[in-house]
Amino acid sequence: MLIVCTRDQSIVEAALDPRSGAQHWGALRVLNPDLTQEGATHAIAVALSELDNGEPLCFSAHGNNKMIGDDHWQWTYEDITRLLTEHTNGYSGPILIHACATEIVNFSAHLAVKLEKELERMLAFRGTCVYGYNRSVPIDTRFPRPDLLDRQVDLQVTCVTR
């Protein structure tokens, strides 16, 4: 499942482009730009509740080391952890954060660490690997195939292993 969680029409159009590689991620969910922050968060929750365990998951948005979204909507890695904890059934599968970051300790790494703490509490998320970039990601960057994430040299991976 690929969730576009930004109002930026350039990112939406890039995800909808047949050459983007988005089709490899299964269902494509584009959040309605008229939603409030609360409404957009609810839309993500609904999408996550439809996610099958092990199904690849991608969040596409603007981002930095601590949040994804845009000027209107913003989610921290704590927010995404809470959404995954509350709206999936012990999800364990690959997650790609298709957003900019600038450090090795970035959004994807923070998310994996938070999920590992949830593993200790819920016995969930074991084996989940979170992939992300530690550089700027041009809007038209193709979505890598989820079955080839480990071969994508520009992605950093942090896995929940305990």
C-alpha positions as CSV (number, residue, x, y, z in Angstrom):
1,M,0.0,0.0,0.0
2,L,1.3,3.4,-0.9
3,I,-0.1,6.4,1.1
4,V,0.5,9.9,-0.3
5,C,0.2,12.1,2.8
6,T,0.8,15.5,1.4
7,R,-1.3,18.1,-0.3
8,D,1.5,18.9,-2.7
9,Q,0.0,18.3,-6.1
10,S,3.5,17.7,-7.6
11,I,4.0,14.7,-5.3
12,V,0.4,13.4,-5.9
13,E,0.9,13.6,-9.7
14,A,4.3,11.9,-9.5
15,A,2.7,9.0,-7.5
16,L,-0.2,8.8,-10.1
17,D,2.2,8.7,-13.0
18,P,2.3,5.2,-14.5
19,R,6.1,5.4,-14.8
20,S,6.5,6.1,-11.0
21,G,6.6,2.5,-9.9
22,A,3.7,3.0,-7.5
23,Q,1.8,0.1,-8.9
24,H,4.3,-2.3,-7.3
25,W,3.1,-1.2,-3.9
26,G,-0.5,-2.4,-4.3
27,A,-3.3,0.0,-3.3
28,L,-2.6,3.7,-3.8
29,R,-4.2,6.0,-1.2
30,V,-4.1,9.7,-1.9
31,L,-5.4,11.8,1.0
32,N,-8.1,14.3,0.1
33,P,-6.5,17.8,0.2
34,D,-9.6,19.3,1.8
35,L,-9.1,17.3,5.0
36,T,-8.0,18.8,8.2
37,Q,-5.1,17.4,10.1
38,E,-7.5,15.3,12.1
39,G,-9.3,14.1,9.0
40,A,-6.1,13.2,7.2
41,T,-4.9,11.3,10.3
42,H,-8.2,9.4,10.3
43,A,-7.8,8.6,6.6
44,I,-4.3,7.1,7.3
45,A,-5.8,5.1,10.1
46,V,-8.5,3.7,7.8
47,A,-6.0,2.8,5.2
48,L,-3.8,1.1,7.7
49,S,-6.7,-1.0,9.0
50,E,-7.0,-2.4,5.5
51,L,-3.3,-3.3,5.3
52,D,-2.6,-7.0,5.2
53,N,0.2,-8.3,7.5
54,G,3.4,-8.4,5.5
55,E,2.0,-6.2,2.7
56,P,4.6,-3.6,1.7
57,L,3.8,-0.1,3.0
58,C,5.1,3.2,1.7
59,F,4.5,6.8,3.0
60,S,5.2,9.4,0.4
61,A,5.4,13.1,1.4
62,H,7.7,15.9,2.2
63,G,9.8,15.2,5.2
64,N,12.8,15.7,7.3
65,N,14.5,13.7,10.1
66,K,11.6,13.9,12.5
67,M,8.4,14.4,10.5
68,I,6.6,13.7,7.2
69,G,3.8,15.7,5.6
70,D,3.8,19.3,4.4
71,D,2.9,22.8,5.6
72,H,-0.7,21.7,6.3
73,W,-0.4,18.2,7.6
74,Q,2.5,16.9,9.7
75,W,3.1,13.5,11.4
76,T,6.1,12.7,13.6
77,Y,7.6,9.2,13.8
78,E,5.7,8.9,17.2
79,D,2.4,9.7,15.4
80,I,3.1,7.1,12.7
81,T,4.1,4.5,15.4
82,R,0.8,5.2,17.2
83,L,-1.1,4.8,13.9
84,L,0.6,1.5,13.1
85,T,0.1,0.2,16.7
86,E,-3.5,1.1,16.9
87,H,-4.7,0.3,13.3
88,T,-2.8,-2.7,12.2
89,N,-2.8,-6.2,13.6
90,G,0.8,-6.6,14.7
91,Y,2.1,-5.5,11.3
92,S,5.4,-7.0,10.1
93,G,6.6,-6.1,6.7
94,P,8.7,-3.6,4.8
95,I,8.0,0.1,5.2
96,L,9.4,2.8,2.9
97,I,9.5,6.4,3.9
98,H,9.6,8.1,0.5
99,A,10.6,11.5,1.8
100,C,13.6,13.7,2.3
101,A,15.9,13.4,5.3
102,T,19.4,14.6,6.0
103,E,20.9,12.4,8.7
104,I,21.5,8.7,9.3
105,V,19.4,9.0,12.4
106,N,16.4,10.1,10.4
107,F,12.6,9.6,10.3
108,S,12.9,5.9,9.1
109,A,15.5,5.1,11.8
110,H,13.5,6.8,14.5
111,L,10.3,4.9,13.4
112,A,12.1,1.6,13.6
113,V,13.4,2.3,17.1
114,K,9.9,3.3,18.2
115,L,8.4,0.2,16.7
116,E,11.0,-1.9,18.5
117,K,9.9,-0.4,21.8
118,E,6.3,-1.4,20.8
119,L,7.5,-4.9,20.1
120,E,8.6,-5.2,23.8
121,R,5.1,-4.1,24.9
122,M,2.9,-5.8,22.3
123,L,5.0,-8.6,20.7
124,A,4.3,-6.9,17.4
125,F,6.4,-5.5,14.5
126,R,9.2,-8.2,14.8
127,G,10.9,-8.4,11.4
128,T,9.6,-5.0,10.2
129,C,12.3,-3.2,8.3
130,V,11.9,0.5,7.7
131,Y,13.7,2.0,4.7
132,G,14.4,5.6,4.1
133,Y,16.6,8.2,2.5
134,N,19.2,10.4,4.2
135,R,19.3,12.9,1.3
136,S,16.9,15.1,-0.6
137,V,14.5,13.0,-2.7
138,P,13.4,14.7,-5.9
139,I,9.6,14.7,-6.4
140,D,9.9,12.5,-9.5
141,T,12.0,9.8,-7.8
142,R,10.6,6.5,-8.8
143,F,9.3,4.2,-6.1
144,P,11.6,1.2,-5.8
145,R,10.0,-2.2,-6.0
146,P,9.2,-3.4,-2.5
147,D,10.7,-6.8,-3.2
148,L,14.0,-5.2,-4.2
149,L,14.4,-2.6,-1.3
150,D,17.5,-4.5,0.0
151,R,19.2,-3.9,-3.4
152,Q,18.5,-0.2,-3.5
153,V,21.9,1.4,-2.6
154,D,20.5,4.8,-1.8
155,L,18.2,3.5,0.9
156,Q,19.1,3.0,4.5
157,V,17.4,0.2,6.4
158,T,16.7,-0.2,10.2
159,C,15.0,-3.4,11.2
160,V,13.0,-4.4,14.3
161,T,14.9,-7.5,15.5
162,R,14.3,-8.2,19.2
